[in-house]
Amino acid sequence: MPGRPTGTDSRLGRSYLAGPAGSGRRNGYVARVTGPARWGFRRRLLDQLDRVHLAAPAVRLYELGLAARSRLHGASEVADGLPVPPARLRAQVGPLHADPAFFLESGRQQAELIERVLAQNGAALEELGALLDFGCGCGRVLRQWARLPHTRVHGCDIDERMIDWCREHLDFAQVAVNSSSPPLGYDAGTFDLVYAFSVFTHLTEESQHAWMAECRRVLRPGGFLLISTLGEHYASLDRLAPSELAAFRSGQLVVLYEGASGRSLCSAYHPPEYVRARLAAEYELVSFMPAADDGRHDLHLLRKPSTPAAA
């Protein structure tokens, strides 16, 4: 999972509802639900596992099962000449990514999306001095930047195995392991672009705000931050209890399974107005794109102000 910083003050199996934009308060804990699963058998099963503290191990076992089923059909390289990560790493990105073809195609599409969104807002990717893939995993998107002739390409992730693989096979990029909480190992104002796909979707509210501040620190003035969130499309898929859905629709952040922050078991649902008013309050909103990528995530293109905000 990208970024994957882990919270320490949460209770696995409970979700909280962050207060309305600007309130800074929590409204309390509500009924347990799964993050990625729909209502029904999977929810009941996960709840049962959670009661005996086996939900997170069960998710990992599921990922390993997907990896075991995956077949590379004997191919270790693709058209870009780069190796394909092993299935055990791909499956951690998401269930569908255990399929190598899906893994590669989704990375290509998201790289094209980044390039297109920047171009639509007056920035050319190939002219950037430096970019950071925050939560690069095993290089699903990062591998696409081997073609950039001048841009300094960086990636970071909390998973040491993912970074080890990238360091060995994606030698055009500078990669590093980051901690579960800020700071990153970069100087202030290093990057023209930081992007984070499926990072803030798996963090507690506290961790989200901490990492948004850290991304702002490492961006140069006028630099871009592109993040993905789970918005109305995901909220409409029967993933939230009625009270949670009502809270989401009223502009509150809903985080499920906080105790698994940084892993796929934890999932955060962001109303766009919460991102604008709370999470990205220190940024300029450049563009909001609902259900914009191939996974139907909302995308938010943000910019660090060129001049400090007035006191």
ChimeraX attribute file (.defattr): number of C-alpha atoms within 10 A of each C-alpha:
attribute: neighborCount
match mode: 1-to-1
recipient: residues
	/A:1	25
	/A:2	28
	/A:3	30
	/A:4	28
	/A:5	27
	/A:6	21
	/A:7	20
	/A:8	13
	/A:9	11
	/A:10	16
	/A:11	16
	/A:12	20
	/A:13	25
	/A:14	19
	/A:15	26
	/A:16	25
	/A:17	21
	/A:18	22
	/A:19	19
	/A:20	20
	/A:21	19
	/A:22	10
	/A:23	10
	/A:24	10
	/A:25	11
	/A:26	13
	/A:27	13
	/A:28	11
	/A:29	14
	/A:30	15
	/A:31	14
	/A:32	20
	/A:33	24
	/A:34	24
	/A:35	21
	/A:36	16
	/A:37	15
	/A:38	14
	/A:39	15
	/A:40	10
	/A:41	10
	/A:42	14
	/A:43	18
	/A:44	14
	/A:45	12
	/A:46	23
	/A:47	18
	/A:48	13
	/A:49	16
	/A:50	19
	/A:51	11
	/A:52	8
	/A:53	14
	/A:54	13
	/A:55	22
	/A:56	20
	/A:57	12
	/A:58	15
	/A:59	16
	/A:60	16
	/A:61	12
	/A:62	15
	/A:63	21
	/A:64	19
	/A:65	16
	/A:66	21
	/A:67	21
	/A:68	13
	/A:69	10
	/A:70	18
	/A:71	13
	/A:72	15
	/A:73	7
	/A:74	6
	/A:75	10
	/A:76	12
	/A:77	12
	/A:78	11
	/A:79	6
	/A:80	10
	/A:81	8
	/A:82	14
	/A:83	15
	/A:84	21
	/A:85	22
	/A:86	17
	/A:87	23
	/A:88	16
	/A:89	21
	/A:90	29
	/A:91	25
	/A:92	25
	/A:93	21
	/A:94	17
	/A:95	16
	/A:96	15
	/A:97	23
	/A:98	28
	/A:99	19
	/A:100	21
	/A:101	13
	/A:102	13
	/A:103	23
	/A:104	20
	/A:105	14
	/A:106	19
	/A:107	18
	/A:108	17
	/A:109	15
	/A:110	18
	/A:111	17
	/A:112	14
	/A:113	15
	/A:114	17
	/A:115	15
	/A:116	14
	/A:117	18
	/A:118	19
	/A:119	12
	/A:120	10
	/A:121	11
	/A:122	8
	/A:123	16
	/A:124	13
	/A:125	20
	/A:126	14
	/A:127	12
	/A:128	17
	/A:129	14
	/A:130	19
	/A:131	23
	/A:132	26
	/A:133	23
	/A:134	26
	/A:135	28
	/A:136	30
	/A:137	28
	/A:138	31
	/A:139	29
	/A:140	22
	/A:141	23
	/A:142	25
	/A:143	25
	/A:144	18
	/A:145	21
	/A:146	15
	/A:147	11
	/A:148	14
	/A:149	9
	/A:150	11
	/A:151	18
	/A:152	16
	/A:153	21
	/A:154	20
	/A:155	28
	/A:156	27
	/A:157	25
	/A:158	24
	/A:159	23
	/A:160	15
	/A:161	14
	/A:162	25
	/A:163	25
	/A:164	15
	/A:165	18
	/A:166	26
	/A:167	18
	/A:168	8
	/A:169	17
	/A:170	20
	/A:171	11
	/A:172	17
	/A:173	20
	/A:174	15
	/A:175	24
	/A:176	21
	/A:177	19
	/A:178	22
	/A:179	17
	/A:180	20
	/A:181	17
	/A:182	15
	/A:183	16
	/A:184	19
	/A:185	12
	/A:186	12
	/A:187	11
	/A:188	15
	/A:189	15
	/A:190	18
	/A:191	27
	/A:192	24
	/A:193	25
	/A:194	23
	/A:195	22
	/A:196	21
	/A:197	21
	/A:198	24
	/A:199	26
	/A:200	29
	/A:201	29
	/A:202	32
	/A:203	30
	/A:204	30
	/A:205	21
	/A:206	10
	/A:207	22
	/A:208	20
	/A:209	16
	/A:210	14
	/A:211	22
	/A:212	19
	/A:213	17
	/A:214	17
	/A:215	26
	/A:216	24
	/A:217	19
	/A:218	23
	/A:219	26
	/A:220	20
	/A:221	19
	/A:222	18
	/A:223	22
	/A:224	27
	/A:225	27
	/A:226	21
	/A:227	21
	/A:228	25
	/A:229	27
	/A:230	24
	/A:231	22
	/A:232	20
	/A:233	12
	/A:234	19
	/A:235	19
	/A:236	10
	/A:237	11
	/A:238	13
	/A:239	20
	/A:240	24
	/A:241	15
	/A:242	11
	/A:243	12
	/A:244	24
	/A:245	19
	/A:246	12
	/A:247	20
	/A:248	24
	/A:249	16
	/A:250	15
	/A:251	20
	/A:252	27
	/A:253	29
	/A:254	23
	/A:255	24
	/A:256	32
	/A:257	29
	/A:258	27
	/A:259	22
	/A:260	24
	/A:261	30
	/A:262	26
	/A:263	25
	/A:264	23
	/A:265	24
	/A:266	24
	/A:267	29
	/A:268	27
	/A:269	26
	/A:270	26
	/A:271	23
	/A:272	25
	/A:273	17
	/A:274	22
	/A:275	18
	/A:276	18
	/A:277	15
	/A:278	17
	/A:279	20
	/A:280	21
	/A:281	13
	/A:282	18
	/A:283	21
	/A:284	17
	/A:285	18
	/A:286	14
	/A:287	16
	/A:288	15
	/A:289	15
	/A:290	18
	/A:291	18
	/A:292	14
	/A:293	16
	/A:294	10
	/A:295	12
	/A:296	17
	/A:297	22
	/A:298	22
	/A:299	23
	/A:300	23
	/A:301	21
	/A:302	25
	/A:303	24
	/A:304	23
	/A:305	18
	/A:306	11
	/A:307	8
	/A:308	9
	/A:309	8
	/A:310	4
	/A:311	3
